[in-house]
Amino acid sequence: MTPRLVRLLILVPLTLAAPAGAQGLPALLPDSRVISDVLDGRGGAPEAVLPRASATAYRASSEAGADARRAYAEWMSLLGSAESGRRVAAALGDRDPVRGWARIVGDDGLHPGDMADVVAGYWLLNWTIANGADSSREGAEAVRRQVRQMIVASPGFDRLDEAERQRLSEALMLEFLAEHAAYADAVARGDRAAADRLAEAAVARFRAQLGVDLRALRLTDEGFVRS
């Protein structure tokens, strides 16, 4: 793991689903057909009809950001464990979580204000944790293009307004920060057992929620491909 450490990992088409818990964090669930199409090279479209770069962008507001932080804290409180409390503290410890997220992923060319950047970052983080690998800027930018295509093709995306895009994105940023903090701490302490537990958790999370085996993915300059 390099000093750039954990950067986002997901390349998933997303749909807006019911929140986890009564008023919890809104969930972004994948369309497994779209994921498979992209990973297997069937999702390619002529360059002229690929989603434009602004297709997944949003203009941020302080109100939507506050909503995302509140929803995340409520969601984590429902878990009711000491670990959930530590994760909330880690994710909300930065006075500006969005700026904190941007500092981590900036070297990969990812930026706030776009759902594709946020989801790509989350994929890359989990892939990095699962495989103990590192990513290149070229690979990260390719994953972002894959993610944008997936998001736009996912049922429900066209119903999201800019505030909803921001709330979902910033909630995922908070989860990213919590996972990043846990993994970075394990690496800094040389705690191989803790790092292995986090790796297994990332693999299990993606397998259960997305039907994707992170350890069967290879990151290339064209994005993620199945090994």
N, C-alpha and C positions, 0 to 999 in steps of 0.2 A: 504494500500500500504506500503510495507516494504522499507528499505533503498535501496534495490536492484531495487525497483521501476519498471520502464517500460522496459521490455525485449521483444524481437521480437515475432511476433505472427503468421506468416503465414505458413500454410502447404499446399502449392499449387503446382500443376504441372505447369510448365511454358513453354510458347512458346515465341519466339522472334516475336514481332509485330512491326507495324509502330510506329515511334516516336510520342509523343504527341506534336502537332505543327510541323512546317516545319523542324526544327532542334532540337527538344526538347529532353527530357529525353526518352530514349528507354523504351517501355512499356513491362512488363512481364505479359502476360495474361494467365489465367488458362485454362486447358482442363477440363470442368465441369464433363465429364464422369469419368475421372481419380479421381478427387476429391471425387465424390460420391462413387466410388468403395472403396477408402481407408477409408472414414469416415464410410461407412456401413459395413466395414469388408470384402468386396469382393476383395480387392486389395492384399490380402495376398498371398505370393508365398512361396514355400518351401525355407528354409533358404539357400540352396545351390545356388539358382538362384536369390536371392535378390541382388540388386546393391552393388558392393563392395564399401568400404568406400571412395576410391579415385575417384569414378565415376564422381563426380561433382566438383572435385578440380581444381584449376588453379594456375599457377605461376605468381605472380604479377610483373608488370613493372611500372616504374614511368610514362611512356608515357600514358598507358591505364588509370592510376589513374587520370592524368591531364585531359584526355578526359572526364572522368566521371564527374569531378567537373565542367568543362566548360559546358557540356550538361545540367547538373542540373541547373546551374545558368541561362542558356538561357531559359530552360523550365519554370522556375519560373518567369522570367522576362516577359514571354508571358502572364502571368496571370494579370500583370499590377496593382497589388493592394499593399497597405501598408503591408497587412498581408503576401503577397508573399515575400516582401522585408525582413520582419522579419524572415521568415522561411529560406531564403537564408543565412542571417547573422547567424542564429542559427546553421545551418548545416555546414557552412564553417568557423565558428568562431574558431574551434579547429585547431591549426596549422597542426595537423595530424588527419584528420577525421577518418581514419581507426583505429588508436590507440584509439581515443575517443570512437568509437563504441565497440572496443574490451574490454575496461575497463568496460563498462556497462553490456555486455553479458557474460563476462568471468566466473562469478559465476555459470552460467548455462551450462558451458562446451562447449560454442560456440566460434569459432575462425575464423579469417580472412583466406582467401585462399580457401574457399569452398562455392559454391553457396547454398548448402543445409543448411549450418549454417546461412547464411545471410537471406535466405527466412524464415527459421524456426524462427529466431529472430524477423522478422517483423510480422509474424503471432502472436507470443507470445505477442509482444507489443500491438498490436491492440486488442487482446483478453483480455489482462489485462486492458486496458483503457475502453473497452466496459463493462466489468463485475466488475471492481473495485476489481479484485482478484489478487492472486499472484501465481507464478508457482514454481515447485520444479525442481531441477537439473535432477531428473529421468524423469519427464514429458517432460522437454525441450529436453533431449537427445532422447526420444521416438519420439517427434515431428520431430526432425531432420531426424530420420530414415524414417518416413512417407514422409517427404518432398523429401528426396533423391529418394525414389521410384517413387513419382509423377513426379519429374523433368525428370528422365531418361525415363519414359514412355510417356512424352509429345512430340507431333510432333514438330520438329524443333530443339530440343535440340542437336541432334547429328551433326547439322550443325554449332554449336557455337565453335569457336576456343578459346584458352585460353585468348586472349586479350578481346574477346567479353564477355566471362564469367566474367572477372574482371570488365569490364565497367558496365555491368548490375548489378553486385553485389555491386560495390561501389556506383553506383547511388542510389540503394535501401538503402544502409547504410546512405547516406546523408538524404534521406527522413525519415528514422528511427530517425536520430539525431534531425531533425526538430520537428517531432511529440513528441519525448521523451522530448525535451526541453520545449515545450508548456505544456505538461501534468505535468511534474515535477514542473514547475513554478506554475501552478494552485494548485497543492497539497501543495506546500510549503507555498503559500499565504492563504491556506484554502478557496480558491474560489470554492465553490461547484458548482456554476452556470457554471463557465468556464469548470470545469472538466466534468460536465454533457453534455455540448455542444460538447466537444471533444469525449466523449463516443458515443453520437448520430452520430457524423460524422464518427467514426470508423465503427459503425454498418451499416450506409448507404453506405459507401465505399465498404465494403466487400459484402454487398448484391447486389449492382449494378455491381461491377466488377467481382465478383467471384461466385455469386449466393449462398453465404454462410451466414447463420445467426449466428454471433458470440455468441449471447446469447443463442443459442440452442446447443452450444458445451460445453462439459465437458472435462477438462484436467485430464488425469489419467497417471499412470506409463506406460501405453501402448500407450500414445499419445492422440490425440483428438478423442472423440466419440460423437455421437449425443445424447443429453439428452433424 
